[in-house]
């Protein structure tokens, strides 16, 4: 066979350049590494993805989801094909850790772990001992997004910093005309309701859950909708609703969209004085990730202070890299709805993951609430 090479070379030299280019395009090229990311929608700075691809030579294939149920379903089925996922610490991340669905992190590949806020990581260690399976990406609280002008006009005596603004049936009745919404997430709503009622946010007690259900059903006739997170952002930004129980970052994004659209009103966020529920979204690697090396490179890249600052500036959610704070835009760094005061943070709580039996009870409760019965 080696003796045939000169003839083959002369054959190619005689071909027209167009045919040579077509032939070259058909040849197998060395495969470019690919990183498969599964994240919430509108939850990263596009410039960060472009920079990672440019610096690493790794192509990013980016897919999004709109609920934790979707994420868990994809991972539970196995062979999801994702290298990076972003589950919320409770309950999804906690469940995935217990199920062995996540790959332990190789800390030697993550020198920027040193950039993380150790106090925040200690909170997550309650469900991931030793922080072996994930690092905090972004975090926030659950609270109230509102148009104060409309609320003051309709319910001038209602408290703006308490869940009573929503859960007092008389307040809900007065505000129904300007639109009220509760996000469709039992995981994030029920602990806040229980906390407001003076019960444990993690309670599985039947009497406590009946009280939470009664509180929700009492305002159900006054709700315009029980939508997903993304729909709440749109409804607040457009003025379709004046009050919503949702994630802090959703309210901040809605406020930004309203300003950009020149809306003649302001959207503000209030963490309930009864105590706001904390949540942490985690960067994690599925156990069957096809490219764990690229996944580690991506996590370490995201933990750079300048990269994290760009992400927080873009999506308006706080991060867990303290060295990024001086790099934030002043209006972001100094916004208490993004970075709560020390006092507000001290009242915040991190809900636990209910036992399977209690979770089924909560799911049935939530279904009855959505159905209005």
C-alpha positions as CSV (number, residue, x, y, z in Angstrom):
1,X,0.0,0.0,0.0
2,X,2.7,2.6,0.7
3,X,3.8,2.4,-2.9
4,X,0.5,3.8,-4.1
5,X,0.8,7.1,-2.2
6,X,2.6,9.1,-5.1
7,X,-0.1,8.1,-7.5
8,X,-2.8,9.2,-5.1
9,X,-1.0,12.6,-4.5
10,X,-0.9,13.2,-8.3
11,X,-4.6,12.4,-8.5
12,X,-5.5,15.0,-5.9
13,X,-3.1,17.6,-7.5
14,X,-5.0,17.2,-10.8
15,X,-8.4,17.9,-9.2
16,X,-10.1,21.4,-9.5
17,X,-9.8,23.5,-6.4
18,X,-13.6,23.5,-5.9
19,X,-13.7,19.7,-5.8
20,X,-10.7,19.7,-3.4
21,X,-12.5,22.0,-1.0
22,X,-15.7,19.9,-1.1
23,X,-13.7,16.8,-0.5
24,X,-11.9,18.4,2.5
25,X,-15.2,19.5,4.0
26,X,-16.4,15.9,3.9
27,X,-13.4,14.5,5.7
28,X,-13.8,13.8,9.4
29,X,-12.4,16.6,11.5
30,X,-11.0,16.4,15.0
31,X,-14.1,16.7,17.2
32,X,-14.4,20.0,19.1
33,X,-15.1,19.4,22.8
34,X,-18.7,20.1,23.7
35,X,-20.2,21.2,27.0
36,X,-23.9,20.5,27.5
37,X,-25.6,22.9,29.9
38,X,-29.1,22.7,31.3
39,X,-30.1,25.8,33.2
40,X,-33.0,28.1,33.9
41,X,-34.0,30.5,31.1
42,X,-32.5,34.0,31.1
43,X,-30.1,33.0,33.9
44,X,-26.6,33.8,32.6
45,X,-24.7,36.5,30.9
46,X,-24.4,35.6,27.2
47,X,-21.0,37.3,27.2
48,X,-19.8,34.8,29.7
49,X,-20.6,31.9,27.4
50,X,-18.9,33.6,24.5
51,X,-15.8,34.2,26.6
52,X,-15.7,30.6,27.9
53,X,-15.9,29.2,24.4
54,X,-13.2,31.7,23.1
55,X,-10.8,31.0,26.0
56,X,-11.3,27.2,26.4
57,X,-12.0,26.1,22.8
58,X,-15.0,24.2,24.2
59,X,-18.3,24.7,22.4
60,X,-21.3,25.2,24.7
61,X,-24.6,23.6,23.8
62,X,-27.1,25.4,26.0
63,X,-30.6,24.2,26.9
64,X,-33.2,25.7,29.3
65,X,-36.0,24.5,31.5
66,X,-38.8,26.3,33.4
67,X,-39.4,24.1,36.4
68,X,-37.4,21.9,38.8
69,X,-39.8,19.0,37.9
70,X,-38.6,19.2,34.3
71,X,-34.9,19.1,35.4
72,X,-35.5,16.2,37.9
73,X,-37.5,14.3,35.3
74,X,-34.7,14.5,32.7
75,X,-32.0,13.4,35.2
76,X,-34.1,10.6,36.7
77,X,-34.6,9.1,33.3
78,X,-30.8,8.6,33.0
79,X,-28.5,9.4,30.1
80,X,-29.7,13.0,30.0
81,X,-26.6,14.0,28.0
82,X,-26.0,17.1,30.2
83,X,-22.6,18.0,31.7
84,X,-23.8,20.9,33.9
85,X,-27.2,21.3,35.6
86,X,-28.4,24.0,38.0
87,X,-30.8,22.5,40.6
88,X,-32.1,24.5,43.5
89,X,-30.6,23.4,46.8
90,X,-33.9,22.3,48.3
91,X,-35.4,20.1,47.3
92,X,-34.0,19.1,43.9
93,X,-30.3,19.3,44.6
94,X,-30.8,17.5,48.0
95,X,-32.8,14.7,46.3
96,X,-30.3,14.3,43.5
97,X,-27.4,14.0,46.0
98,X,-29.2,11.3,48.0
99,X,-30.1,9.4,44.8
100,X,-26.4,9.4,43.6
101,X,-27.4,11.2,40.5
102,X,-24.6,13.8,40.8
103,X,-20.8,13.3,40.3
104,X,-18.6,14.3,43.2
105,X,-16.5,17.3,42.3
106,X,-12.8,17.0,41.7
107,X,-11.6,19.9,43.8
108,X,-8.1,19.8,42.3
109,X,-9.7,21.0,39.0
110,X,-11.4,23.9,40.8
111,X,-8.9,26.3,42.2
112,X,-11.5,29.1,42.3
113,X,-13.4,27.2,45.0
114,X,-11.5,29.5,47.3
115,X,-13.5,32.4,46.0
116,X,-16.8,31.2,47.5
117,X,-18.5,32.6,50.5
118,X,-17.9,29.9,53.1
119,X,-20.8,31.0,55.3
120,X,-23.2,30.5,52.4
121,X,-21.6,27.2,51.4
122,X,-22.0,26.0,55.0
123,X,-25.8,26.4,54.7
124,X,-25.8,24.2,51.6
125,X,-23.6,21.6,53.4
126,X,-26.7,20.7,55.4
127,X,-27.9,18.7,52.4
128,X,-24.5,18.1,50.8
129,X,-22.0,17.2,53.6
130,X,-18.6,18.6,52.7
131,X,-20.0,20.4,49.7
132,X,-18.9,17.4,47.6
133,X,-21.4,17.6,44.8
134,X,-22.1,21.3,44.0
135,X,-21.2,25.0,44.4
136,X,-23.5,27.9,44.7
137,X,-24.2,29.7,41.4
138,X,-26.8,32.3,42.3
139,X,-29.2,32.7,45.2
140,X,-32.1,34.8,46.4
141,X,-35.2,34.9,48.5
142,X,-39.0,34.4,48.0
143,X,-41.1,37.5,48.6
144,X,-43.4,40.1,47.2
145,X,-43.2,41.9,43.9
146,X,-45.5,44.9,43.7
147,X,-46.7,48.1,42.2
148,X,-46.9,50.3,45.3
149,X,-48.8,53.1,43.5
150,X,-51.7,50.7,42.7
151,X,-51.6,49.0,46.1
152,X,-51.6,52.3,48.0
153,X,-54.6,53.5,45.9
154,X,-56.6,50.4,46.6
155,X,-55.5,49.4,50.1
156,X,-53.8,52.4,51.7
157,X,-53.5,50.8,55.1
158,X,-52.1,47.4,54.0
159,X,-48.5,46.5,55.1
160,X,-46.1,46.5,52.2
161,X,-43.4,44.4,54.0
162,X,-45.5,41.5,55.2
163,X,-47.2,38.5,53.7
164,X,-50.4,39.8,55.2
165,X,-50.5,42.1,52.2
166,X,-51.4,39.0,50.2
167,X,-52.7,36.5,52.8
168,X,-55.2,38.8,54.6
169,X,-58.3,37.9,52.6
170,X,-59.6,41.5,52.9
171,X,-56.4,42.9,51.4
172,X,-56.5,40.3,48.6
173,X,-60.1,41.2,47.9
174,X,-59.3,44.9,47.6
175,X,-56.3,44.2,45.3
176,X,-58.0,41.7,43.1
177,X,-58.9,44.3,40.6
178,X,-55.3,45.2,39.8
179,X,-54.2,41.6,39.6
180,X,-52.6,39.2,42.1
181,X,-50.5,36.1,41.3
182,X,-48.9,33.3,43.3
183,X,-46.1,31.4,41.5
184,X,-46.8,27.8,40.7
185,X,-44.3,26.2,43.1
186,X,-45.4,24.4,46.2
187,X,-41.8,24.0,47.1
188,X,-41.3,27.7,47.4
189,X,-44.7,28.9,48.5
190,X,-45.8,26.5,51.3
191,X,-42.7,27.1,53.5
192,X,-43.4,30.9,53.3
193,X,-47.0,30.4,54.2
194,X,-46.2,28.2,57.2
195,X,-43.6,30.7,58.4
196,X,-46.2,33.5,58.2
197,X,-48.6,31.4,60.3
198,X,-46.0,30.9,62.9
199,X,-45.5,27.2,62.1
200,X,-42.3,25.4,61.1
201,X,-41.6,25.8,57.3
202,X,-40.6,22.1,57.3
203,X,-43.7,20.9,59.2
204,X,-45.4,17.7,58.2
205,X,-48.0,18.0,60.9
206,X,-51.5,17.6,59.5
207,X,-52.9,20.5,61.4
208,X,-50.1,22.9,60.2
209,X,-50.7,21.8,56.6
210,X,-54.5,22.3,56.9
211,X,-53.8,25.8,58.2
212,X,-51.6,26.6,55.2
213,X,-54.2,25.2,52.8
214,X,-56.9,27.2,54.5
215,X,-54.9,30.4,54.1
216,X,-54.3,29.8,50.4
217,X,-57.9,28.8,49.7
218,X,-59.1,32.0,51.4
219,X,-57.3,34.1,48.8
220,X,-57.8,31.8,45.9
221,X,-61.0,33.5,44.6
222,X,-59.0,36.8,44.3
223,X,-56.1,35.5,42.4
224,X,-55.8,36.3,38.7
225,X,-53.4,33.4,38.1
226,X,-51.0,30.8,39.5
227,X,-48.3,31.0,36.7
228,X,-44.8,29.9,36.2
229,X,-41.9,32.1,37.2
230,X,-41.3,33.5,33.6
231,X,-44.9,34.4,33.2
232,X,-44.8,36.4,36.5
233,X,-41.9,38.5,35.2
234,X,-43.9,39.4,32.1
235,X,-47.1,40.1,34.0
236,X,-45.4,42.4,36.5
237,X,-43.4,44.2,33.8
238,X,-46.4,44.9,31.6
239,X,-48.6,46.1,34.5
240,X,-51.0,43.1,34.1
241,X,-50.7,42.4,37.8
242,X,-49.8,44.6,40.8
243,X,-48.8,41.9,43.4
244,X,-47.0,38.6,43.1
245,X,-45.4,36.1,45.5
246,X,-42.3,35.0,43.6
247,X,-38.5,34.9,43.5
248,X,-36.6,38.1,44.3
249,X,-34.8,38.0,41.0
250,X,-38.0,37.7,39.0
251,X,-39.2,40.9,40.5
252,X,-35.9,42.7,39.8
253,X,-35.9,41.5,36.2
254,X,-39.5,42.7,35.8
255,X,-38.5,46.1,37.2
256,X,-35.7,46.3,34.7
257,X,-38.0,45.4,31.8
258,X,-40.6,47.9,32.9
259,X,-37.9,50.7,32.9
260,X,-36.6,49.7,29.5
261,X,-40.1,49.7,28.0
262,X,-40.7,53.2,29.5
263,X,-43.6,52.1,31.6
264,X,-45.0,54.9,33.8
265,X,-44.7,52.9,37.0
266,X,-42.1,51.2,39.3
267,X,-41.9,47.6,40.4
268,X,-40.4,47.0,43.8
269,X,-39.6,43.9,45.9
270,X,-40.1,43.3,49.6
271,X,-38.7,40.4,51.6
272,X,-41.4,39.5,54.2
273,X,-40.6,40.8,57.7
274,X,-41.8,37.4,59.0
275,X,-38.7,36.0,57.4
276,X,-38.0,35.3,53.7
277,X,-37.2,31.8,52.4
278,X,-33.7,31.5,51.1
279,X,-32.8,29.4,48.1
280,X,-29.5,28.5,46.4
281,X,-29.1,27.4,42.8
282,X,-26.2,25.0,42.5
283,X,-23.7,24.2,39.7
284,X,-23.6,20.4,39.6
285,X,-22.4,17.6,37.3
286,X,-24.7,14.7,36.6
287,X,-23.2,11.3,37.4
288,X,-23.3,10.2,33.7
289,X,-22.1,13.5,32.3
290,X,-20.4,12.8,28.9
291,X,-17.7,15.5,29.4
292,X,-16.9,16.0,33.1
293,X,-13.5,17.6,32.3
294,X,-15.3,20.4,30.4
295,X,-17.9,20.7,33.2
296,X,-15.1,21.3,35.8
297,X,-13.5,23.9,33.5
298,X,-16.8,25.7,33.2
299,X,-17.5,25.7,36.9
300,X,-14.1,27.1,37.7
301,X,-14.5,29.7,35.0
302,X,-17.9,30.9,36.4
303,X,-16.3,31.3,39.9
304,X,-13.9,34.0,38.7
305,X,-15.0,37.3,40.4
306,X,-15.1,39.2,37.1
307,X,-17.2,36.6,35.4
308,X,-19.6,36.3,38.3
309,X,-19.9,40.1,38.5
310,X,-20.9,40.1,34.8
311,X,-23.6,37.5,35.5
312,X,-25.1,39.3,38.5
313,X,-25.0,42.6,36.6
314,X,-26.9,40.9,33.8
315,X,-29.5,38.8,35.6
316,X,-29.8,40.8,38.9
317,X,-29.4,37.8,41.2
318,X,-26.8,37.8,43.9
319,X,-23.8,35.4,43.7
320,X,-21.7,33.7,46.3
321,X,-18.3,35.2,45.3
322,X,-17.5,38.1,47.7
323,X,-14.7,39.4,45.5
324,X,-17.2,40.1,42.8
325,X,-19.0,42.8,44.8
326,X,-16.5,45.7,44.0
327,X,-16.9,44.9,40.3
328,X,-20.7,45.2,40.3
329,X,-22.5,48.2,39.0
330,X,-23.3,50.5,42.1
331,X,-27.1,50.3,41.5
332,X,-26.8,46.5,41.7
333,X,-24.4,46.2,44.6
334,X,-26.4,48.7,46.7
335,X,-29.8,47.4,45.9
336,X,-31.2,45.7,49.1
337,X,-33.6,43.7,47.0
338,X,-30.6,42.0,45.4
339,X,-28.3,41.9,48.4
340,X,-30.4,41.9,51.6
341,X,-29.3,43.9,54.6
342,X,-27.7,41.9,57.5
343,X,-30.9,42.3,59.5
344,X,-33.1,40.9,56.7
345,X,-30.7,38.1,56.1
346,X,-30.7,37.2,59.7
347,X,-34.5,36.6,59.6
348,X,-34.3,34.5,56.4
349,X,-34.7,30.8,56.6
350,X,-33.6,27.8,54.4
351,X,-36.4,25.3,54.0
352,X,-35.7,21.6,54.4
353,X,-36.7,18.7,52.1
354,X,-39.9,17.0,53.3
355,X,-40.0,13.3,53.6
356,X,-41.6,11.5,50.6
357,X,-44.9,11.0,52.5
358,X,-45.1,14.6,53.5
359,X,-44.2,15.7,50.0
360,X,-47.1,13.7,48.6
361,X,-49.4,15.4,51.1
362,X,-48.1,18.8,50.0
363,X,-48.5,18.0,46.3
364,X,-52.2,17.1,46.9
365,X,-52.7,20.2,48.9
366,X,-51.2,22.3,46.1
367,X,-53.4,20.6,43.5
368,X,-56.5,21.5,45.5
369,X,-55.3,25.0,45.8
370,X,-54.8,25.4,42.1
371,X,-58.2,23.9,41.4
372,X,-59.8,26.2,44.0
373,X,-61.3,23.5,46.1
